[in-house]
Amino acid sequence: MTQLVETAKRDLWEAGEIGEQDVSRLIGRLMHRQVDAGELFFQQRRLESWTLEDGIVKDGAFSVDRGVGVRAVSGEKTGFAYADDIVLPALGKAADAARTIARTGGDGSIQAYRRRDVTPRYSDIDPLASFSDRDKVALLGRTDAFARGLDPCVKQVTARLAASFETNLVVGSDGTFAGDVRPLVRFDVSVIVERDGRRERGFAGGGGRHDFSWILSDDADEETRKYAREAVRQALVNLDAVDAPAGSMPVVLAPGWAGVLLHEAVGHGLEGDFNRKGTSAYAGRMGEKVASDLCTVVDDATMEARRGSLNLDDEGTPGQRTVLIENGVLKGYMQDKLNARLMQMAPTGNGRRESYACLPMPRMTNTLLLSGGSDPEEIIASVGDGVYAVSFGGGQVDITSGRFVFSATEAYRIENGRIASPIRGMSLVGSGPEVMTRVSMVGNDLALDQGIGTCGKEGQTVPVGVGQPTVKIDEITVGGTA
Amino acid sequence: MDSVDIGDLESDLKGLVGDILDEAKRQGATAAEVSVGDDEGLTVLVRQRDIETIEFSQDRGFGITVYVGARKGTATTSDSRPDAVRATVRAALGIARHTEEDDCNGLADPERMARHLPDLDLHHPWSADADALRDLALETEAAALDYDDRIVNSEGAEVSTQRSCRVYGNTHGFVGAVTGTRHGVHCAVLASEDSGMERDHWYSVTRDPADLEDNVGVGREAAKRALARLGTRPIKTGKWPVLFSPRMAAGLIGHLMGAISGAALYRRASYLTDSLGKQVAANAVTLSEHPHLPKALGSAGFDGDGVATGSKAFVQNGCLERYVLGSYSARRLGLETTGNAGGVFNLRLETDTVCPAALMREMGTGLVVTELMGQGVDIVSGHYSRAAAGIWIEDGEPAYPVEKVTIASTLDDMFHGIVAAGDDVDRRGNIHTGSILVQSMTVAS
């Protein structure tokens, strides 16, 4: 990790001829008006994407973004400014703006820098440089041909490949001096199928914190073909789908990506900021029973090379595995430094920010519901009349009431313990706290998502992971038309 | 905020656009277009009667699209120093070497470039400093917290001011600037009683600070809305009329605009594929855009391709008159651009309107939707199923609040089922509409 700090210093400071002494002086300037804590977050991110549509790679984009976010904290108050140029005059100006927050209080103390060792959860390889543009473009072309060959109903194929490479460095008055280097790649396929005037879409993709050897070091294209097959399969299933039912009924969630429901239903409500402010349905309930005995939920930034994994969060706190709910009992919140301090808890490595131009806040990393003891077949067989939800397009939650909603992109009726016809146009609506108490069976088949999840909060998006086994919820509102 | 001379800033950015275009040509681009943005802003958030954050923002960045014949490459950066400009142009050209030829690529036709850029009166700086914004925010939140004992908590009140300047230019020789300000007051509070805790919010956003809604009124409205959500009751699943409140109605119209946008149509990813000239909504529905409205949030003299904007109808008496097209999607469909690269500008529902109370009477028994959640709108198949909260209406009168219900139908049935619209027009976004009454949807609980 100390090597990561050196890499970060070189990438972020050299061009502007900035040295460690300059940064120490800036922290001093930030602390001058008796601020409790001051922090500089340096970041550079390069992004690259390629898009195939209509059988040709017609779009490619590249971007590079560099800057520094400067934060001064005084009690519950935060002053923030940023500069998109990492040079001293811009840094000084941002520090002066940020410290206007502090009028009184604070001891202005600055801790000596501590550099700590953290076990890396991903390599520091630059995925943009890992293969030639020619290879990337050729792969998209092969994916298109393969997807179209799968079924004559396939009318449109869009395939995308994207990579980002981020270097950041956090220096704080609390002694933080930490750097991280983060690769992130994704590949996805979206298809449109048409039959008898009916049109449906299918989508699949994957990715993680690694380079493109995952899909490009494979002569048989097995990984990318898997996504193309999955997208076409899902679209064809939906061509046969009937209208979804309406009303309350049992719902079985498939393993893997359906864990996004958990992300919305409980995950957000366990973020420290909402609980510190008392605006979460879970505020003040630590140690209480908030879910059925079968539920154990963790947030785990330490998983190897997953999309939501972090060596260090965006405040320099090491990523960790935090138990949120254990056998139904609320055990922990996800915290950044500010909310942890105000709640007199320890930071949990969940302080994340979309970029240097945003303030960090508590965010999820990889959030999982752990396996239980039931056989997935038994779970489905236990439902007389209900629905089986395989994949969701997206969801949303109201933190205060705990209310959430999900739209299924692949779902089926369950009739007499058997999976029956596919259904379309289905939303699931419920309240997180209620639904978690209605979890009556948990499968032994924990699966993680494929690595393309993105979470939005207060306008900031960050990459996340989800996972769960097959789960039965006894009753939930299904919003269809039939 | 620093006060900058807008004339100087615009001419600086125009100079930068010219330099980047020259660099692109020098490096071998046959055509290019560049967009440069320079924004600054100040946002103050107070919570529980004390300041919580002050955020200063200042951004400058540019994006370039280069064409080499029929090939295209795009690059963006936040760095506008000369060596970064050269590197970014090089990156865009590097991409254009690997993309494939697409005959529809290229700049919009030169004769369509905007020639006269109207003065849209969009720039109204707010001289207030951070202390003044804080005081306004404190007063706003206090108005909400003091409104009723059941207002027990707050997510805070936020007052913000922003200035944005965007210059677009291309190798046809077109260059234009859109400069404008945007100021806002927002407040969100929590109401609580035995039945539980509910949150709601209210806001005002305008180009001119003098036009902002009274901040005390914003605070009180947030409180009233949170209180109105308390005491929810379950309802019976069934088919009922649904009245979309103005913000929700604007979202609904947005879905129709998405379905007639060129990008969805040329991909055949819309339930309105091949619908030009067909009836897509009830006779009462006319939707037209007015890009040159003074002070409006969605006004612009040219679109994302530099093409002149102008007033026009997309839907006339329920009939689809034209798609929403930029030059690329227009070429893909064998049509002419409608000057809508980047979307519509100040879209209005033009129809006979009545007051919201009359709409409720007309509805009889049904649901007024004040909040929608989730992404259950599929433009491809037209299926619509979203979570809703709102007020249950019985015999034309508000009865009690409801939450955790879903409303479902298809966009086609919903638009053909529009029976009336309200005069309670909301102009805080790019789509201006009052409430919309839809005859029947499945409401599930």
Boltz contact constraints between the chains, C-beta under 6 A:
constraints:
  - contact:
      token1: [A, 56]
      token2: [B, 100]
      max_distance: 6.0
  - contact:
      token1: [A, 57]
      token2: [B, 99]
      max_distance: 6.0
  - contact:
      token1: [A, 57]
      token2: [B, 100]
      max_distance: 6.0
  - contact:
      token1: [A, 58]
      token2: [B, 99]
      max_distance: 6.0
  - contact:
      token1: [A, 58]
      token2: [B, 102]
      max_distance: 6.0
  - contact:
      token1: [A, 60]
      token2: [B, 73]
      max_distance: 6.0
  - contact:
      token1: [A, 60]
      token2: [B, 95]
      max_distance: 6.0
  - contact:
      token1: [A, 60]
      token2: [B, 99]
      max_distance: 6.0
  - contact:
      token1: [A, 61]
      token2: [B, 74]
      max_distance: 6.0
  - contact:
      token1: [A, 62]
      token2: [B, 75]
      max_distance: 6.0
  - contact:
      token1: [A, 62]
      token2: [B, 91]
      max_distance: 6.0
  - contact:
      token1: [A, 62]
      token2: [B, 95]
      max_distance: 6.0
  - contact:
      token1: [A, 63]
      token2: [B, 76]
      max_distance: 6.0
  - contact:
      token1: [A, 64]
      token2: [B, 77]
      max_distance: 6.0
  - contact:
      token1: [A, 65]
      token2: [B, 78]
      max_distance: 6.0
  - contact:
      token1: [A, 77]
      token2: [B, 51]
      max_distance: 6.0
  - contact:
      token1: [A, 78]
      token2: [B, 53]
      max_distance: 6.0
  - contact:
      token1: [A, 79]
      token2: [B, 54]
      max_distance: 6.0
  - contact:
      token1: [A, 80]
      token2: [B, 55]
      max_distance: 6.0
  - contact:
      token1: [A, 81]
      token2: [B, 56]
      max_distance: 6.0
  - contact:
      token1: [A, 84]
      token2: [B, 78]
      max_distance: 6.0
  - contact:
      token1: [A, 97]
      token2: [B, 56]
      max_distance: 6.0
  - contact:
      token1: [A, 101]
      token2: [B, 54]
      max_distance: 6.0
  - contact:
      token1: [A, 133]
      token2: [B, 98]
      max_distance: 6.0
  - contact:
      token1: [A, 137]
      token2: [B, 98]
      max_distance: 6.0
  - contact:
      token1: [A, 156]
      token2: [B, 267]
      max_distance: 6.0
  - contact:
      token1: [A, 156]
      token2: [B, 268]
      max_distance: 6.0
  - contact:
      token1: [A, 192]
      token2: [B, 269]
      max_distance: 6.0
  - contact:
      token1: [A, 199]
      token2: [B, 380]
      max_distance: 6.0
  - contact:
      token1: [A, 200]
      token2: [B, 381]
      max_distance: 6.0
  - contact:
      token1: [A, 201]
      token2: [B, 380]
      max_distance: 6.0
  - contact:
      token1: [A, 246]
      token2: [B, 237]
      max_distance: 6.0
  - contact:
      token1: [A, 246]
      token2: [B, 442]
      max_distance: 6.0
  - contact:
      token1: [A, 246]
      token2: [B, 444]
      max_distance: 6.0
  - contact:
      token1: [A, 247]
      token2: [B, 237]
      max_distance: 6.0
  - contact:
      token1: [A, 247]
      token2: [B, 444]
      max_distance: 6.0
  - contact:
      token1: [A, 278]
      token2: [B, 153]
      max_distance: 6.0
  - contact:
      token1: [A, 279]
      token2: [B, 155]
      max_distance: 6.0
  - contact:
      token1: [A, 393]
      token2: [B, 375]
      max_distance: 6.0
  - contact:
      token1: [A, 394]
      token2: [B, 375]
      max_distance: 6.0
  - contact:
      token1: [A, 396]
      token2: [B, 373]
      max_distance: 6.0
  - contact:
      token1: [A, 396]
      token2: [B, 374]
      max_distance: 6.0
  - contact:
      token1: [A, 400]
      token2: [B, 190]
      max_distance: 6.0
  - contact:
      token1: [A, 400]
      token2: [B, 197]
      max_distance: 6.0
  - contact:
      token1: [A, 400]
      token2: [B, 199]
      max_distance: 6.0
  - contact:
      token1: [A, 401]
      token2: [B, 198]
      max_distance: 6.0
  - contact:
      token1: [A, 403]
      token2: [B, 404]
      max_distance: 6.0
  - contact:
      token1: [A, 405]
      token2: [B, 373]
      max_distance: 6.0
  - contact:
      token1: [A, 405]
      token2: [B, 374]
      max_distance: 6.0
  - contact:
      token1: [A, 405]
      token2: [B, 387]
      max_distance: 6.0
  - contact:
      token1: [A, 407]
      token2: [B, 374]
      max_distance: 6.0
  - contact:
      token1: [A, 407]
      token2: [B, 375]
      max_distance: 6.0
  - contact:
      token1: [A, 407]
      token2: [B, 376]
      max_distance: 6.0
  - contact:
      token1: [A, 424]
      token2: [B, 383]
      max_distance: 6.0
  - contact:
      token1: [A, 425]
      token2: [B, 383]
      max_distance: 6.0
  - contact:
      token1: [A, 425]
      token2: [B, 385]
      max_distance: 6.0
  - contact:
      token1: [A, 427]
      token2: [B, 374]
      max_distance: 6.0
  - contact:
      token1: [A, 427]
      token2: [B, 376]
      max_distance: 6.0
  - contact:
      token1: [A, 427]
      token2: [B, 385]
      max_distance: 6.0
  - contact:
      token1: [A, 427]
      token2: [B, 406]
      max_distance: 6.0
  - contact:
      token1: [A, 429]
      token2: [B, 387]
      max_distance: 6.0
  - contact:
      token1: [A, 429]
      token2: [B, 404]
      max_distance: 6.0
  - contact:
      token1: [A, 429]
      token2: [B, 406]
      max_distance: 6.0
  - contact:
      token1: [A, 479]
      token2: [B, 385]
      max_distance: 6.0
  - contact:
      token1: [A, 479]
      token2: [B, 406]
      max_distance: 6.0
  - contact:
      token1: [A, 479]
      token2: [B, 408]
      max_distance: 6.0
  - contact:
      token1: [A, 479]
      token2: [B, 444]
      max_distance: 6.0
  - contact:
      token1: [A, 480]
      token2: [B, 408]
      max_distance: 6.0
  - contact:
      token1: [A, 481]
      token2: [B, 408]
      max_distance: 6.0
  - contact:
      token1: [A, 481]
      token2: [B, 442]
      max_distance: 6.0
